[in-house]
Amino acid sequence: MSVIAYVLIQTEVGKAAQVASEVAKVDGVVSAEDVTGPYDVIVRAEANSIDELGKMVVSRVQLIDGITRTLTCPVVNL
């Protein structure tokens, strides 16, 4: 079973569309949408494990130019 998470991203002013476009190219990213509110982009991501998910966010997503902060929210099945 794969791990699914939402990654909430804050960007520099005016960079949301560019960040969403770049993050959508990352392996494991299912969707990346520009939104309004306290976060600028919301990403749905999937990985084989929580460790793989963490590595994707830290080594791929957070390195994209224009991102200032991320918050990863794994989905739980209650």
PyMOL commands that set and color helices and strands:
alter all, ss='L'
color gray80, all
select helices_A, chain A and resi 16-23+50-61
alter helices_A, ss='H'
color red, helices_A
select strands_A, chain A and resi 3-11+29-34+41-47+67-74
alter strands_A, ss='S'
color yellow, strands_A
deselect
rebuild
show_as cartoon
